[in-house]
């Protein structure tokens, strides 16, 4: 039997059958339908009204571009908002709000502070808004729900103010902490750099003239000293030659004086003077090719040439006087005086020449000592360069670190000033908290619609139940389901005029009841929409 029922297709009722059921069971549908809707709709008005106030806070970007003043706060705005939310939603902060606004005044005696904080947390909602391109937080909404609309507005305004102030204080504190940290690091780096500078200064003072940076100047000084030494040696050689010349002149004077006394001539002395004169002229030509006429050696050589020429003229004059033979006594007396004066002049020049030789030798020894000193500096240059490199390496590292920290500190200081003037990234209140006019919960309009569904379900269930429990057969289809025989004929229902009048009255009453129910539902829905 069960298999046969499973094989039979599902048969839907026909329209006239549905209309017949509605006509027979209209009251069984209308009364439960209206009762179900009325119960749900009426219950919605007994539920407490909860009002929700909201505000929009915009995450505003810095007014100065970051390429000019980079921020010294490396916290993502999303993480920062989470941190601020945790702080504001903490027990201490919420109790401050409760005490400040005198919230839950009637429940404070019955509930402890933790229950009040938990109840307030349930009424707070934060809704985030992100950019579609980079998914970065651009704004967020703060909502608070309360049974009193004014309280909802006040709490929302207080929460928004705390979010803005907390964000500003937190960013300023973080920025200032970064600047203070960099300042501490900069002070330490400055102290270390000062120590390194003192070491470098002490090394330079201790090895003045031996530093690697002075190697080139030492080479130049050494080259100059060697040139001076060569010049002094040349001058010494010339002084020695002059000494030899003066000694020869003095000897010649003695020879001339001796020859005059013995009556012999002096060609040998004249030849020696001329030979010395030729040598001095050759020396003058050599000096003139290297120096100007104002050079001391050139001037000195010219003076020696002049003296040599004067000496040669005197010798020639004495020889001429001896040849004339006139006035021997007068000539002897005349020749004696010049010879004595010339001899004294030569002896004076010889003493000056000895002094010059001694000075030249002392200067040469001094120059040789200085040349040795600078050669020693140049020989020690590689060792000194290594020591100086070891000292300056730490100094350069400290200076680089100091310069880097100084730049970072100045940059962080500008970022801190930017945060203090509220020109950095901050929260800005766009929409002030609104005063709610309609309750946010319960949604009475939705409950009104749910009441219609409940009424339809109850009415349908009642109609179905009464049809099934009535035990009457109304259609041919129902008879075929009961007996396995073919129906041969059908006796129609015979109604009297009274029955027809009663049926019409029932139909009018049912229609009027349906119209009244629809009117009540319409009015209730309109009231719910306007005031719910």
Secondary structure, DSSP 8 states (H G I E B T S, - for coil): -HHHHHHS------HHHHHHHHHHTHHHHHHHHHHHHHHHHHHHHHS--BEEEEEEEEEE--SS-TTTS--S----HHHHHHHHHHHHTSHHHHHHHHHHHT-STTTTTTS-HHHHHHHHHHHEEEEEEE-TTT--EEEEEEEEEESSHHHHHHHHHHHHHHHHHHHHHHHHHHHHHHHHHHHHHHHHHHHHHHHHHHHHHHHHHHTTT-SGGGHHHHHHHHHHHHHHHHHHHHHHHHHHHHHHHHHHHHHHHHHHHHHHHHT---HHHHHHHHHHHHHHHHHHHHHHTTS-TTSHHHHHHHHHHHHHHHHHHHHHHHHHHHHH---HHHHHHHHHHHHHHHHHHHHHHHHHHHHHHHHHHHHHHHHHHHHHHHHHHHHTHHHHHHHHHHHHHHHHHHHHHHHHHHHHHHHHHHHHHHHHTT-SSEEEEEE-----SS-SBS-HHHHHHHHHHHHHHHHHHHHHHHHHHH----SHHHHHHH-SS-----------HHHHHHHHHHHHHHHHHHHHHHHHHHHHHHHHHHH-
